[in-house]
Amino acid sequence: MSLSPFDHQPRTRLIYGNGTLARIGEMAREAGGTRALVVSDPGIVGAGYVVRAVSFLVAAGLETRVFGEVRENPSTVDVDACVAVAAEFKADIIIGLGGGSSMDTAKGCNFILTNGGRMHDYWGTGKATQPMLPLITIPTTAGTGSECQSYALISDAETHVKMACGDPKAAAKVAILDPELTISQPQRVTVCTGIDAISHALETAVTNKRNALSSLYSREGFRLCHAGFSRVLRDPKDIEARGMMLLGAAYAGTAIENSMLGAAHSCANPLTARFNVVHGEAVGVMLPHIIRFNSQLPEIAAVYESYFDGDLADRISELLWEAKMPRNISDYGVKEEDLQDLAGMAAKQWTAQFNPRVPSVDDFVELYRAAL
């Protein structure tokens, strides 16, 4: 790999370790917060993590309000509802506590609360003109890596198109990685987010924007997630393995911030939009076929070989089998007659342009057909 130029400015302080949720009050005060809005989802509220976070914030002297209604794959409707609560409360710091959906909603809220307009105005990169509130992210799943990214992925409520809205100012000031918060994940959430994290590490490793720095994060992210995934499946309470997955997902998220994603994510989004396939499953079912597609480039095949001593595509299929995840898109109801429409949608996804082999619509048809 040639040493491509890069300009890396770490924006997010990483705090890792069991029990580190207790530092949220300290971190919020350091960031200048006095009125904290905690953005989360009903499952995390029910698990008791929000109450714990609020208790630490209150003990540190912060006024606190909770928006606990985040939905999976948040849309502009979810963001607008969060903004209404934040504005009424006059929040001066935002806490995203939960999975990628909670963190994305928190970021989306921050855009509109501080810069006005609507989510569509920030589709793309660097469109926020005003400073944004300090953000603290606390992932409870080991998957999206959103805690280390400056992008919010928000769907248009009417068209269901996913808008990637990014700005350096949207990055979290602090990300708290507490493995203890991931133990209560349902098994299906564990496998979906885990496969997603593995896909992030592998896609960022080969994009046409990869560089020497992103490759470090991609490689270590894959090493940690690959080592931890099977252990977590065997023993969901293996806290060391949970920590490996959580840190690996954060590293893979940092790699995304520096090198973007590829065609597996381009293929996944139409499956989610058309057939309601959970994102992690949609990426996972397509990933082996994208690996084989990319491996036709010798330099990319060499990268994959350096990551895994064996057939990497087959290894991902083995992990899907081990996790009891479907390995064919026909299991989700996809039929041959659907492939052309899915391919057209995939070709329009923004991540397609970063794949080392930029697929045509016909290529996407064949990729879906291979997964059928």
Secondary structure, DSSP 8 states (H G I E B T S, - for coil): ------------EEEESTTGGGGHHHHHHHTT-SEEEEE--HHHHHHTHHHHHHHHHHHTT-EEEEE----SS-BHHHHHHHHHHHHHHT-SEEEEEESHHHHHHHHHHHHHHHH-S-GGGG-EES---S----EEEEESSSS--GGG-SEEEEE-TTT--EEEEE-GGGS-SEEEE-GGGGTT--HHHHHHHHHHHHHHHHHHTTSTT--HHHHHHHHHHHHHHHHHHHHHHH-TT-HHHHHHHHHHHHHHHHHHHHH---HHHHHHHHHHHHH---HHHHHHHHHHHHHHHHTTSHHHHHHHHHH-SS-HHHHHHHHHHHTT--SSGGGGT--GGGHHHHHHHHHTSGGGGGSSS---HHHHHHHHHHH-
